[in-house]
């Protein structure tokens, strides 16, 4: 099979397409033939060697993917050969989803409805699970709340908008381009604001009267000002951050505000079971429609790693096999 391998940490140039033996599932394992893999910003941090969690070298990157069940190890039930599935994570620390095949545990493999194509399936795992965890497991969002999604045109952002709207939550979002703003509105946000425009935070406050929950993709830029938008008992959930920031803690005091960190990697097995049950229901009834921004062939994974870190994101970046 073809697979992208990393033999030393570094820039995109360390991503090398290689030929590897086809893997075989052992007892309790599932072999998935992948047709697409999702590219996440965290993949670039791991590849660069700057992330807290480092896989042993050499390794194949990737957490997200979609394809069909190729083979089932002894004792695996609940899945069928040739069934369409999406995956989040693999059973082998050195074998990710940037490959034509991957070995997974059954709890990493989920049904993919026929209405959802493989590129969309590869856009599901980390972004949608992150959005769900931020909204409902950390912020405890509920119908009637008003949510601001900062960076709402990206993969996590579009997922958060769709998930919130499906629960009867009023959503406003930000993006940095006209195309991004149009995409945010298309996902169901009532208003979209250009975060590059002067005074956009005042416009948000005027339009909403205040925000219950902020899903924050760039805390290093926005966190201090986010606190001025919150209603009493408002919450900011930090999904993304790329550096240090100074904030005024007094801004949390009068509104009794909370700043909540989150990581999908710290979710418990029960958390994940609940997340993917909800995502499955949304896929089945059509309220979840994963947005794919750009597709690259597997041989151009280096370009995908550059693109995923560029500003002006519009949905998920995937590589296809």
Secondary structure, DSSP 8 states (H G I E B T S, - for coil): -EEEEESS-SSGGGEEEEE-------TTEEEEEEEEEEE-HHHHHHHHT-SS----SSBB--SEEEEEEEEE-TT--S--TT-EEEEES-SBTTB-SSBSEEEEEGGGEEE--TTS-HHHHHTTHHHHHHHHIIIIIIS---TT-EEEETTTTBHHHHHHHHHHHHTT-EEEEEESSHHHHHHHHHTT-SEEEETTSTTHHHHHHHHHS-EEEEEES-HHHHHHHHGGGEEEEEEEEE----S-----THHHHTTT-EEEE--GGG--HHHHHHHHHHHHHHHHHT-----EEEEEEGGGHHHHHHHTTSSS--BEEEEE-
